[in-house]
C-alpha cells in the first residue's frame, strides 16, 4: 500500500494485531500497522511457537528489557515482547478471562458485561466448552490441558484434600473461587499469538500495510488534531501523515508515546523539556499489576513437557500457580533453580507509576511500589502459608520461610497507565479516545479501568475487539 493511510496503528502486539485486522476488514479504510520488532508470515521461529518454553531469557532477540523497581530500593528488570505478536508471542499462553465484577468500574455505557462477553466470544474458538459463554468461530484457539504433568495432578489432588472446589471452566461467567485447568491459546503444542491468529490471515489485504522494525517517537498534531507520526526505521527518520492514530504499544510504551507527544502530567512534561499539548495527570500514574511471591520446593526429577501453567487455584483474592517445571527448564539462560508455586495477589491496593526517559526511543521505567499496603503484605503472607500447606499435602518439602521481599516478583500483567473513565484522572473516554485531542485513541491494557482478577491476555484481545467495533460505529 503506497497511499496515505487513514489510520496508523502503533504496536503489533496482541491488541494492535486484533485492532488492525478487524478495522481493515473494511476495504475502503487504509490501515498501516507499525511494529518496532521483527515480523513473520508463515515461517515463525520455533522458540516463538513452542508452548512449553518462554523465549524471554537473557539475550533474547524477541524482548525489550525494562528496568523496574518492585519496592523502594529493590531494582529488577522484566522482559516484554518486542516482535509481531508482542508479549503474547513470548508468554505462557494463559488465556483466562476477567470476572464480570471486574468490569463494574468500567464505563457501563460501552463496557457492560453483555458487551464485554460478546467481544470475548469473538476472539476465540473454545475447543472444550460451548454455549452462551464461549466462541466457536473466533481466531484464537482455547484449550485446557488433557495431559497434566505429575505436578499438576498432585496439586489438584492436594486442592481436593484441602477442601477447595473444582471449577471445570475458569472462563465461565459463573466461575468463582476454586481450582481448575487453565485455558490456553495453544494448538498442537504451538503458542498461537494474536499476530498469527489475526494478522497472518489478513496480510494480503491491499488496504493493510504491516511495517516491522519500525519505531515511533511521537505523534504529530496541528493544534490538537492528529496529522501523523514521527519515527525511524532501517532507512532513517521518517514522517508518516494520517488522519488517525491508534496506540497499541502496551502499558509501558503507550504512556511514553503520549508524554513525548505532549500529553501527560504538566509538571513531568516540563521537567523533560516537552511542550505541553494537553495536561492529563493520569498518564503513566496509578498503574497496577499482580505482585507474585515464589514458594520453591525440592523435587528430585523435574516434570517435563506441557505448557508452563496447567492449573491454578483462586482463593480469597489470590491465585496460586503450580508451574509445571522449574524456570531454568522453561527459560533458556537462567541458572538452575527449584520448581515453585507462584502466589499472586490479584486485587492489590498498591499503585505505581511509569518513569519516562528523555529519549523517546528508550523504554520507560516502572515503579511498582509493591507491598506499601499492609493489606497487600498480609494477603501475600497468607497466600505463602497456603502454598506451603498444599506442598505438604503434595508430599514435597517447601524451602524454609523467607521474607516476602526476598522472593517477590511480578506477574507481568501491567495495566491502567492510560486509564479509561470519566473522572479527572482518566486519560481516555468510554470509546478509548484520548481526552483533549482529536484523532487519537488507545486500545491496549493501558486503558483498563481496574486491574482484572485474572491474567490480562484474553482481556487485551477483548478490549481491542470491542474498540474496533466502537471505531466501526463511531459515526
Phi, psi and omega in degrees: 000121182252349180285159176300128181286151170283320185230132170251124176258122181260112180110119180254033176279207184300307183292315182296322178297315180295311185296313181297319180295318183290313184287335178281000170297338173278109186293346180271357181255121181270121187237131172241126177255127179248123180233131184286335181269186179280164179219162184217156175261279184259317188267082179280143177303140185300329182291337176280342182262332186291107185287351180271355181230164178238111185277057186235014184286181180305132178080007180301135178274002185251010186222156162268144172259122184250126175285135181225162172236107182292312173226164178307133179067020175234083181285154176203192176212155177228163177249134174235146184298133173230078184192157175302127189105341174062210180296337175292347177271352184229006186266189184275010176063031179277117189234058183261135180281156168290162178279155178307320182292341177296338184265003178302322179283352181280153177300116189285347178296330182234351186229038173290161182302317178301322178291318179295315180300319179300321178290320174304314183297324181294336183285338202231158159239105181278122185276350185246328186230150177234206178086190188292341181277345195231151175271152181235356181218026178274168185291329187267124174286141177231125185212152175249145185297128174261358180233075185292148173288163176304324178297314180299313180299317181295319179297315181295322176297319179295323177298316179299314182294336178264009171088014180273149184278140174278130178247103185298325186231100181291344179265004173289146180292345178264000183297123177246208178294152182140184182245153179188169180288141183281125170293132183231147175269073185228141175224118180052044177081001182257134173286118181260105179274171186293330177294318176298318186282323187254312189281317183303315177295340183260359192295339182268005176295134183288342181262007180239121176246130179245114181247113179262171184050044182227118184253148178247134179262324179197164177262141184258143183229151164250103193067242177246021179251130179298136175232352180163192178225155176243132182204197178209149176219198183298337180268359179109196181294152177210160170236131179240115179280148179196173179267332185212144176240135177240118181274125175219040186273000178098164188290348176266310186281327183301312178297329176296317178294320177300313183292320178289350174261007176090016183242114181161192179297125186304316184297321180288322178298314181295323178297331178272358182075026182257131178294134184279121174266309178220127177277102177240096186299339184279351182294121177077004183245150177074025182288153181223156180209184178251103176297145185222133178246129179275135174243093184282160178208161183271137180216122184299320183228121180296141169288137184235142174097165180083171177291156185300332183223116185251339183212150177220161173241126173256127182204119169055047178080008180245155169233122178258128189240103177276092183297141191287345174200175180290157186292333177292337175285327184271331187235114181296140175094354178273151176293156179301136183216166174280155171293168183207162165258126176275132177248110184248138176267116191268346177229060184290152174268343180295140177229142182240196178211166179256130179256114187268130179280168178291325180279117183294345181264356175269146181289143173295171178249151181246130169251106185284325184060038178296152172066012176289336180267132176297325178298318179295317180298316181295318182295316179294321178298320177295323178295321178297318179295323177295318178298319179295323178294318178295320178298321178298319177296325179287348180088015180256155180261107178291154176297163180300146178303148180218164177300145181306318185294334184289337181236022182279136173218198178225153183276357182063042182242040186298139177203167172083019181276354172212066196295145175276143176163187179238012178268176186294335182267357179288145182259322179238157179271189185293347177254016176071018179272133180291133183289140174090354179225165177246134173092013182232130178228163173231134185228018181252193184292352173304328188275353183308126181285341177206159178287129180288155180274014174222171176302154191266357190297311178299323180289329176298317177293320179300314180300317179295321176299312181293320179296322177295321177296317178295324178296316181296333182250029186287338185268000000 
